[in-house]
Amino acid sequence: MTDTPQPQDQPHDPMHDQAARHDPIYDTLHQEPDFVELRRAYRAFVFPATVAFLSWYLLYVLMCNWATDFMSHTLWGNINVALVFGLLQFVTTFLLAWIYSRYSTSRLDPLARRLDEQYVAELEGRG
């Protein structure tokens, strides 16, 4: 016979109680088509953008480690390919942030706004 703890023998977890007591309005909003579309649209941008950016960064690191002849090729003065690649990492970061901002404004914000309006309306309906 083994001594497996029974549910009543387990320590009390206040975080579990807090999560179990959330407002039912969140369950309702979670089922809304706008919420499902919001999550889908968010993931459709974020996952590919993250993979693309990390791949670009990994390429930079790999090239610096194993293509040193190419990366040390002087373009003009003291500027070499590695420096240009490194500076392009910053450009890519700001470009990606700008593209996400435009995407969010056009695709995500309208959905989030409608969900917020529905949330407020349901809260006021209770009042």
C-alpha positions in Angstrom: 0.0 0.0 0.0 1.4 3.4 -0.9 0.9 6.7 0.9 -0.4 8.9 -1.8 -1.8 12.2 -0.5 -5.5 12.7 -0.8 -6.9 16.0 -1.8 -7.8 16.9 1.8 -4.2 16.2 2.8 -2.7 18.7 0.3 -1.7 22.1 1.6 -4.2 25.0 0.9 -3.2 27.0 -2.1 -4.7 30.6 -2.0 -3.7 31.3 -5.6 -5.9 28.4 -6.7 -8.8 29.8 -4.8 -8.3 33.3 -6.3 -8.1 31.9 -9.9 -11.3 29.8 -9.3 -13.2 32.9 -8.2 -12.8 35.0 -11.3 -15.8 36.9 -12.6 -17.9 34.8 -15.0 -17.9 37.7 -17.4 -14.4 36.6 -18.4 -15.7 33.1 -19.4 -18.4 34.8 -21.5 -15.9 37.1 -23.2 -13.5 34.2 -23.8 -16.2 32.5 -25.9 -16.9 35.5 -28.1 -15.9 35.3 -31.8 -14.1 38.7 -31.4 -11.9 37.3 -28.7 -11.1 34.2 -30.7 -10.3 36.3 -33.7 -8.2 38.7 -31.5 -6.1 35.8 -30.3 -5.8 34.3 -33.8 -4.8 37.7 -35.3 -2.3 38.4 -32.5 -0.6 35.0 -32.9 -0.7 35.2 -36.7 1.6 38.3 -36.4 3.7 37.6 -33.3 4.8 34.0 -34.0 6.1 34.5 -37.5 7.6 37.9 -36.7 9.4 36.3 -33.7 10.8 33.4 -35.7 11.9 35.8 -38.5 13.7 38.1 -36.1 15.4 35.4 -34.1 16.5 33.7 -37.3 17.9 37.0 -38.6 19.7 37.5 -35.3 21.0 33.9 -35.3 22.3 34.3 -38.8 24.3 37.3 -37.6 25.8 35.4 -34.7 26.6 32.4 -36.9 28.1 34.5 -39.6 30.3 36.3 -37.0 31.5 32.9 -35.6 32.0 30.9 -38.8 32.1 33.3 -41.7 34.8 35.6 -40.3 36.4 36.3 -43.7 33.1 37.5 -45.1 32.1 39.5 -42.0 35.5 41.2 -41.8 35.4 42.3 -45.4 35.9 46.1 -45.4 33.2 48.0 -47.2 34.7 51.5 -46.8 37.1 53.0 -44.3 36.8 51.1 -41.0 33.3 49.9 -41.8 33.0 46.1 -42.4 30.2 43.7 -43.1 29.9 42.7 -39.4 29.3 46.3 -38.3 26.6 46.8 -41.0 24.9 43.5 -39.9 25.0 44.6 -36.3 23.5 48.1 -37.1 20.9 46.4 -39.2 19.8 44.5 -36.0 18.7 47.8 -34.6 17.0 48.9 -37.8 15.1 45.6 -37.8 14.0 46.0 -34.2 12.6 49.5 -34.8 11.1 48.4 -38.2 9.4 45.4 -36.6 8.0 47.6 -33.7 6.6 50.1 -36.3 5.0 47.3 -38.4 3.5 45.8 -35.3 2.1 49.1 -34.2 0.4 49.6 -37.5 -0.9 46.0 -37.5 -2.2 46.4 -34.0 -3.9 49.6 -34.7 -5.6 48.3 -37.8 -6.4 44.7 -36.8 -6.2 44.1 -33.0 -7.4 47.4 -31.5 -10.9 47.3 -33.1 -11.5 43.8 -31.8 -10.2 44.7 -28.3 -12.3 47.9 -28.3 -15.5 45.9 -29.1 -14.6 43.4 -26.3 -14.0 46.2 -23.9 -17.4 47.8 -24.8 -19.1 44.5 -24.2 -17.3 44.1 -20.9 -18.4 47.5 -19.7 -22.0 47.0 -20.9 -22.2 43.7 -19.0 -20.8 45.3 -15.9 -23.3 48.2 -16.1 -26.1 45.8 -16.8 -25.4 44.2 -13.4 -25.4 47.5 -11.6 
